[in-house]
Amino acid sequence: DEINPDWKSWKLDVLPFDIDTDNELKIRTDVKGQFKIVKDLIVAKETTMIISMPDADIEGVKLQFELLDYIKNKKPVKVVWIKDMTEKTIIKGVNNLLEVREIESKYERGKARAYLDYHLGMNMSRGATLTFGNGNLIRFGRCITPLLSLLVQREKEIEGFKPVLYFEVSSVYGSGFTGMLISGEKKDTKRFAVKGEAEGFVNGLSKKGIVKSCKSEEKQTAAPKLFSL
């Protein structure tokens, strides 16, 4: 409603509204002091180049370059692109600065996300609430709606699941271990839909089998590494 007072009231006749997400930015009151410090450093005469060190993802790039665009920075920008904060990685990143063109597609993707959040999310949330809400808020969004759809589909699959009875064939060897009958190339456990088929297969075998090879080994598996971008 700061952009257009008509948008303050939730009415269908003002939808869809169109927001210029590139040019409707403003500085929050609680960070104006910090913003002035950053801006003054960027526009200072002695500053000849900007070194940007965003989080190595779309939103990190968007945050920093949105700021530079807001200030209308015309000075050259180089980018430190690192995915962890270890000393070795930081030094490597500083010594291998990227050009803006190498990451600008991430900035465009971030702006596209923001555009969708406003135009799809806000318009559809208001439209759906006013049309189907019956006094309840219906949230619609670029992420939440597809994710909710997937969850609902999965829940329906679980509710509609029908257990199927099947039978497997196993053999017990004298040394104490058990073997399972597997199916051909896939090497999955062989399953029989009818008990009689499994029994018929067993009856067609001799009562004794020969173990042609047996391999046993002890392995150690390290814990997976921590998640990294």
Disulfide bonds with the S-S distance in Angstrom:
none
